[in-house]
Amino acid sequence: MTEQSTGRLMEGAPDPDTDVVGLLTAQHGWIRDLFDEVERTEGDERRDAFRRLVRLLAVHETAEEEVVHPFVRRSVDGGKDIAEDRLAEEREAKEALKRLDGMDPDDPEFLPGLLALRSAVTEHARAEERYEFAQLRRLDDPGKLAAMARSVKAAEAMAPTRPHPGVEGAAKNMTLGPLAALVDRTRDAVRKAMGKDG
């Protein structure tokens, strides 16, 4: 996430360039920061911050669906249930995000919807950190964690930049993700050419 890579990292935190847990945890921090920015701004600033939030959430969740959840499903006791719970949370968040994405950020219903989404996303991130990232950390295999970080970055480079509810999981992302990503990135390029962010 190059546009977010200037986010703050805690001293002693794993290097997000070589550690998948460090990378995804840092992104959770950037997501919180973007929620803060959307909440405290108005008008065009809020619109721009929300576009960045939508983009980050979309690519972040896609990468987790393609890399983290499949690993947990096949490598952790009870991993199938853990991964299914995270996928259900992601589906609900994508539906809420899609509703907000269709609203004007100045709409009186936007901010309450954003606050509800923030609560759900925060709870989801905590569950990932507790039930999935802790399992990844137990690998104690720097090479594996670095390879997974590279896989996450590759998945993010090809991920859709908008929410697509119902496209959760590695298989669906592999089938529908490239087309959705192409459509989203084309839309992003057109909006950018027209002087709109995202």
C-alpha positions in Angstrom: 0.0 0.0 0.0 2.4 2.7 -1.1 0.0 5.6 -0.6 -0.4 4.5 3.1 3.2 3.4 3.7 4.0 6.6 5.5 1.8 5.4 8.4 3.2 5.3 11.9 4.8 2.0 13.0 5.5 1.3 16.7 9.1 0.9 17.7 10.1 -2.8 17.7 7.1 -3.7 15.5 7.7 -6.4 12.9 8.9 -5.0 9.6 5.9 -4.8 7.2 8.2 -5.4 4.2 9.3 -8.8 5.5 6.6 -9.9 7.9 3.0 -10.6 7.0 1.7 -9.9 10.5 3.6 -6.6 10.6 2.2 -5.6 7.2 -1.4 -6.4 8.0 -1.3 -5.0 11.5 0.2 -1.7 10.1 -2.7 -1.7 7.6 -5.2 -2.0 10.4 -3.6 1.1 11.9 -3.9 3.0 8.6 -7.5 2.0 8.4 -8.2 3.4 11.9 -6.4 6.6 10.9 -8.5 6.9 7.7 -11.7 6.4 9.7 -10.5 9.3 11.9 -9.9 11.5 8.9 -13.3 10.8 7.3 -15.0 11.6 10.6 -13.2 14.9 11.3 -13.4 16.3 7.8 -16.3 17.6 5.6 -17.1 18.2 2.0 -14.4 17.4 -0.6 -11.8 16.5 2.1 -14.3 13.9 3.5 -15.0 12.6 0.0 -11.2 12.2 -0.7 -10.5 10.5 2.7 -13.5 8.2 2.2 -12.3 7.1 -1.3 -8.9 6.3 0.2 -10.6 4.3 3.0 -12.8 2.4 0.5 -9.7 1.5 -1.6 -7.6 0.4 1.4 -10.4 -1.7 2.9 -11.2 -3.4 -0.5 -7.6 -4.4 -1.3 -6.7 -5.3 2.3 -9.7 -7.6 2.7 -9.1 -9.2 -0.7 -5.5 -10.0 0.2 -6.5 -11.5 3.5 -9.1 -13.6 1.7 -6.5 -14.9 -0.7 -3.6 -15.4 1.7 -4.4 -15.4 5.4 -7.8 -17.2 5.6 -6.7 -20.1 3.4 -3.6 -20.6 5.5 -5.5 -20.6 8.7 -8.2 -22.9 7.3 -5.7 -25.6 6.4 -3.0 -25.1 9.1 -4.8 -24.3 12.4 -6.9 -26.5 14.6 -10.4 -25.2 14.1 -9.2 -23.1 11.3 -12.2 -23.7 9.0 -14.5 -22.1 11.6 -12.1 -19.3 12.3 -11.8 -18.5 8.6 -15.6 -18.8 8.0 -16.3 -16.4 10.8 -13.9 -13.8 9.4 -15.4 -14.2 5.9 -18.9 -13.6 7.2 -17.7 -10.4 9.0 -16.0 -9.3 5.8 -19.2 -9.9 3.7 -21.2 -7.8 6.2 -18.6 -5.0 6.1 -18.5 -5.0 2.3 -22.3 -4.7 2.2 -22.2 -1.7 4.6 -19.2 -0.2 2.7 -21.0 -0.5 -0.6 -24.1 1.3 0.8 -21.9 4.1 2.1 -20.0 4.2 -1.2 -23.3 5.0 -3.0 -24.1 7.9 -0.6 -23.0 11.5 -0.6 -20.7 11.9 2.4 -22.7 15.1 3.3 -25.9 13.0 3.6 -27.1 13.1 7.2 -27.2 9.3 7.2 -23.6 8.9 6.1 -21.8 9.6 9.4 -24.0 7.2 11.5 -23.5 4.6 8.9 -19.7 5.2 8.9 -19.6 4.9 12.7 -21.4 1.6 12.6 -19.0 0.4 9.9 -16.1 1.5 11.9 -17.3 -0.5 14.9 -17.7 -3.6 12.8 -14.4 -3.2 11.1 -12.6 -2.6 14.4 -14.2 -5.7 15.9 -13.2 -7.7 12.8 -9.6 -6.5 13.0 -9.4 -7.5 16.6 -10.7 -11.0 15.8 -8.2 -11.3 13.0 -5.3 -10.3 15.2 -6.4 -12.6 18.0 -7.4 -15.7 16.1 -5.4 -15.5 12.9 -2.4 -13.3 13.3 -1.5 -14.9 16.6 -1.4 -18.3 14.8 0.8 -16.8 12.1 3.2 -15.4 14.7 3.5 -19.0 16.2 5.0 -20.1 12.9 8.3 -18.6 14.1 9.5 -18.9 10.5 10.8 -15.5 9.1 11.0 -17.0 5.6 7.4 -18.1 5.6 6.2 -14.8 7.1 8.2 -12.8 4.4 6.8 -15.0 1.6 3.3 -14.4 2.9 3.9 -10.6 3.0 5.0 -10.8 -0.6 1.9 -12.8 -1.5 -0.3 -10.2 0.3 1.3 -7.4 -1.6 0.9 -9.2 -4.9 -2.8 -9.9 -4.1 -3.3 -6.2 -3.3 -1.7 -5.1 -6.5 -4.4 -7.1 -8.4 -7.3 -6.6 -6.0 -10.6 -4.7 -6.7 -10.5 -1.1 -5.3 -14.2 -1.2 -4.4 -16.3 -3.5 -2.2 -17.9 -6.5 -4.0 -20.1 -8.3 -1.4 -20.4 -12.0 -2.1 -16.8 -12.3 -3.5 -15.2 -13.6 -0.4 -12.7 -16.3 -0.3 -9.7 -17.2 -2.4 -11.6 -19.2 -5.1 -14.2 -16.5 -5.7 -11.4 -13.8 -5.7 -9.5 -15.8 -8.3 -12.6 -16.3 -10.5 -14.2 -12.9 -10.3 -11.5 -10.7 -8.7 -9.5 -9.9 -11.8 -12.6 -8.7 -13.7 -13.8 -6.7 -10.8 -10.3 -5.2 -10.3 -10.1 -4.2 -13.9 -13.5 -2.5 -13.8 -12.6 -0.8 -10.5 -9.2 0.4 -11.7 -10.6 1.6 -15.0 -13.3 3.6 -13.1 -10.5 5.0 -10.8 -8.4 6.1 -13.8 -11.4 7.8 -15.4 -12.3 9.6 -12.2 -8.7 10.7 -11.7 -8.5 12.0 -15.3 -11.7 14.0 -14.6 -10.0 15.5 -11.5 -11.9 13.4 -8.9 -10.0 11.2 -6.4 -11.2 7.6 -6.7 
